[in-house]
Amino acid sequence: MMKLSFWAMRNRTLAVIATILPLLGLNPVNAAPPRSPDRTVECEILVVGGGLAGAATAYEALLAGRTVCLTEITDWVGGQISSQGTSALDERPTQRQQLFYPRGYLELRVRIKEEYGELNPGDCWVSESCFLPRDAHQILLDQLQSAAKRGKGNLKWFPSTVVKELDTNSSQIQSIIAIQHEPAENAPPLNTFPLSQTIADWYSYADSSLFEKNIIRFVPKPANNQQQPADWYVIDATETGELIALAQLPFRLGIDPRSFLEPSASSESNLPYCTQGFTYTFAMEHTEEPQTHQMPEFYPQYQPYYSYELARLASFDLVFTYRRIWSPETGETDKFGGIGFTRPTPGDISMQNWTWGNDYRPGTPEDNLIYTNSQLQQTGQLNPGSWMGGLRPEALRKAEEISLGYFYWLVAGTTDSQLGDNVKQPHPNNQFLSGLNSPMGTVHGLSKYPYMREARRIVGRPSFGYEDGFSISEVDISRRNFREDYYQNNLSQETYNNLWTALAGRNALSVILGETTPAEVEPRDRSTIYPDAVGIGHYAIDFHPCMTLSPPEAPGNTEKPGERQGAGQAYPFQIPLRAMIPQKIDNLLVAGKSIATSHIAAAAYRVHSFEWSSGAAAGVTADFALERGILPYQLVDELPRRETQLQQLRQRLEKQNNPTAFPGTSIFNDSWEDWR
């Protein structure tokens, strides 16, 4: 046991990675569709998922002159900033002040400013940039088309498209079958019905009364008579890790067991059903005259849930302006709970995304949204030709209802589940915005897809020090004071000692050898530094915890106890390439929220600029691998020994203004306290 502990800690400190190749072998899902594909499309890089991570992947690959196929379940590119309606850029002050972001993210910010003449047309106070989701789609699509023109790449854009089947051999994806839908003759237009009512139809091969289907087979673009270890690369940039589940790759979901790497975990065992809450956002407009509001028939079911949450936030105007995405006229200056804002004026539009409002937070096997592997097996979705997206439609439906009910609570409600009576007052001078020309672009007014805060997370390839597979953990990024009584009282002595060995940084060997006791350790004031870092991110460890009981909206229900223990500030952190390389499949990379992180670390590795940075890394890595005739795992399989081609990849990223480390990153630099 001591020997394992010694080597685990030593290798973690030195960032040692895989020297043991993963086992080959895969259970392919490759049954033939009910009819031959309607078309075959060739790609050098196939990006599945058109959110910010997928868009960033496409952006870099197009600048490199590649043929890129980009699929998206909705008809908008942009994910968080468009189809999910979360068009308020989550950024940290120091990184924003220094504009230390990937080049494509910086271009996106410039294009937003050019569109409106300012970066913050909503005059929101949560961010320096709040804007309309309907505009974000076109802004980003124009950016991708411009990148294709500048780099002489070829963008093949497939909106309203879902992946249905994978054709794999023992270690590579050979082809992918997808289904693209469009309105059937005489049917209502796209985005008429909410996702819960249409998602099953989208994954069905058969035409329906609402949709006609085109079956597309994606295949590698033939190389120029050159033998390549991989003919193409596929990027899983989906919001929930669809390809990971469909290919039956090792992944984690929900809460990880408490350990010295995840000391704030709320459970001693894995709880895969407790993921972070997801949210259907919506837009509302402040009006000069009071509006008439009809109470939804389901409102009484969800009324016991709604709350301003905290007394310092119990102001309608504060909540309205929090993510105000359009403000044609500046209101009077006001302050509540120490927060300054300008009051709403008629014509102002607010996007709503509130924890005790339209967050839906299931946490049990009866109501969780993202199916676990066992649930996928039980529902038959892993049988050939049976994949249906891996989500629970009933959870989507109830999330849609809780969101619509939240609007009614805002304008007409008089209860507050957390703060009690005499807090919430009606605010009838507001209207719900819906229609195809509304900010969300839907007839029903909700976002086209929910804002997802957590996905299936791959388990990276095993290595010495990461015997169970590579992953980024809480202790790699957190600024928490682990001397608090909580950790001494809830961790075993061995776990507590290992925690402080992990926090010792370059002095870890001294602790392992017994020259320094855990009580004498001065913890490092920085995040873990990775030799294979290919991107960056910075955000707080921010939780929207699952609820304890089912259903989540049950009267008196509480957040799962202990889930917020890990919440707090994080140091600026890196994205290691090993976190993007799954087990078993060699020509698949993962970008976005499905990289190899723990549940707690994922709460920071999820916001806009991180997604872009991970996608940029995926795009550049795929291009580099095709150019050099090398598989991505081969770039890191000799670490900690020097990997020449890995260093060349990182140099390329840096030269292209895609940072792989924050300024001054070094094991000898612990001066990160001023990075806010």
MOLIN-V340963 format. One record per backbone hydrogen bond with DSSP energy under -1.0 kcal/mol. CO is the residue of the C=O (numbers start at 1). NH is the residue of the N-H. If there is no record, write none. Layout:
co->(CO & CO)
nh->(NH & NH)
This chain:
co->(1 & 2 & 3 & 4 & 5 & 6 & 7 & 8 & 9 & 10 & 11 & 29 & 39 & 41 & 43 & 44 & 45 & 46 & 47 & 48 & 50 & 51 & 52 & 53 & 54 & 55 & 56 & 57 & 58 & 59 & 60 & 61 & 62 & 66 & 67 & 67 & 68 & 69 & 70 & 71 & 72 & 74 & 78 & 79 & 79 & 80 & 82 & 83 & 85 & 86 & 87 & 92 & 93 & 94 & 95 & 99 & 102 & 103 & 104 & 105 & 106 & 107 & 108 & 109 & 110 & 111 & 112 & 113 & 120 & 121 & 129 & 130 & 132 & 133 & 135 & 136 & 137 & 138 & 139 & 140 & 141 & 142 & 143 & 144 & 145 & 146 & 147 & 148 & 154 & 156 & 158 & 160 & 162 & 165 & 167 & 167 & 170 & 171 & 172 & 175 & 176 & 177 & 177 & 178 & 179 & 180 & 182 & 184 & 191 & 194 & 195 & 195 & 198 & 199 & 201 & 210 & 211 & 212 & 214 & 215 & 215 & 216 & 217 & 218 & 219 & 223 & 233 & 234 & 235 & 235 & 236 & 240 & 241 & 242 & 243 & 244 & 245 & 250 & 252 & 255 & 261 & 262 & 267 & 271 & 271 & 273 & 278 & 279 & 281 & 282 & 283 & 284 & 285 & 286 & 296 & 298 & 299 & 299 & 302 & 306 & 308 & 310 & 311 & 313 & 315 & 316 & 317 & 318 & 321 & 322 & 323 & 326 & 332 & 334 & 336 & 339 & 341 & 345 & 348 & 349 & 349 & 350 & 354 & 354 & 356 & 360 & 361 & 364 & 364 & 369 & 372 & 373 & 374 & 375 & 376 & 380 & 383 & 390 & 392 & 393 & 394 & 395 & 396 & 397 & 398 & 399 & 400 & 401 & 402 & 403 & 404 & 405 & 406 & 407 & 408 & 409 & 411 & 416 & 428 & 428 & 429 & 431 & 435 & 438 & 442 & 451 & 457 & 463 & 466 & 466 & 470 & 472 & 473 & 474 & 474 & 476 & 477 & 480 & 481 & 484 & 484 & 485 & 486 & 487 & 492 & 493 & 494 & 495 & 496 & 497 & 498 & 499 & 503 & 504 & 505 & 507 & 508 & 509 & 510 & 510 & 511 & 517 & 518 & 530 & 532 & 535 & 537 & 540 & 541 & 544 & 546 & 551 & 554 & 558 & 560 & 562 & 564 & 568 & 569 & 573 & 575 & 576 & 577 & 579 & 580 & 583 & 587 & 589 & 592 & 594 & 595 & 596 & 598 & 600 & 601 & 601 & 603 & 604 & 607 & 608 & 609 & 610 & 611 & 612 & 613 & 614 & 615 & 616 & 617 & 618 & 619 & 620 & 621 & 622 & 623 & 624 & 625 & 625 & 631 & 632 & 633 & 636 & 638 & 643 & 644 & 645 & 646 & 647 & 648 & 649 & 650 & 651 & 652 & 653 & 654 & 657 & 662 & 666 & 670 & 672 & 674)
nh->(5 & 6 & 7 & 8 & 9 & 10 & 11 & 12 & 13 & 14 & 16 & 166 & 217 & 219 & 221 & 233 & 69 & 235 & 71 & 237 & 78 & 55 & 56 & 57 & 58 & 59 & 60 & 61 & 62 & 63 & 64 & 66 & 65 & 154 & 44 & 45 & 156 & 47 & 158 & 49 & 161 & 160 & 81 & 82 & 84 & 86 & 85 & 449 & 87 & 88 & 131 & 96 & 97 & 98 & 100 & 101 & 106 & 107 & 108 & 109 & 110 & 111 & 112 & 113 & 114 & 115 & 116 & 117 & 123 & 327 & 89 & 122 & 136 & 137 & 139 & 140 & 141 & 142 & 143 & 144 & 145 & 146 & 147 & 148 & 149 & 150 & 151 & 153 & 68 & 70 & 72 & 181 & 179 & 177 & 174 & 175 & 25 & 586 & 169 & 167 & 218 & 164 & 165 & 216 & 162 & 214 & 212 & 187 & 443 & 197 & 198 & 199 & 202 & 203 & 204 & 184 & 208 & 182 & 180 & 38 & 39 & 178 & 41 & 176 & 43 & 225 & 46 & 589 & 48 & 237 & 591 & 456 & 245 & 246 & 247 & 249 & 248 & 459 & 457 & 271 & 475 & 265 & 258 & 255 & 274 & 275 & 360 & 451 & 447 & 352 & 433 & 350 & 431 & 347 & 299 & 301 & 302 & 303 & 305 & 417 & 310 & 313 & 314 & 315 & 319 & 320 & 321 & 322 & 324 & 126 & 351 & 349 & 343 & 341 & 339 & 336 & 334 & 348 & 286 & 325 & 326 & 284 & 357 & 359 & 307 & 278 & 547 & 367 & 368 & 392 & 376 & 377 & 378 & 379 & 381 & 383 & 386 & 371 & 396 & 397 & 398 & 399 & 400 & 401 & 402 & 403 & 404 & 405 & 406 & 407 & 408 & 409 & 410 & 411 & 412 & 413 & 427 & 420 & 291 & 430 & 287 & 285 & 438 & 441 & 435 & 279 & 252 & 466 & 463 & 469 & 460 & 598 & 476 & 477 & 478 & 528 & 571 & 482 & 484 & 487 & 488 & 489 & 490 & 491 & 496 & 497 & 498 & 499 & 500 & 501 & 502 & 503 & 524 & 507 & 508 & 511 & 512 & 513 & 515 & 516 & 514 & 520 & 521 & 533 & 577 & 575 & 573 & 542 & 568 & 277 & 560 & 554 & 557 & 548 & 563 & 565 & 567 & 541 & 479 & 537 & 534 & 579 & 580 & 596 & 590 & 585 & 234 & 236 & 595 & 458 & 597 & 472 & 602 & 603 & 604 & 605 & 542 & 606 & 611 & 612 & 613 & 614 & 615 & 616 & 617 & 618 & 619 & 620 & 621 & 622 & 623 & 624 & 625 & 626 & 627 & 628 & 629 & 630 & 634 & 635 & 636 & 639 & 641 & 647 & 648 & 649 & 650 & 651 & 652 & 653 & 654 & 655 & 656 & 658 & 657 & 103 & 665 & 669 & 672 & 675 & 676)
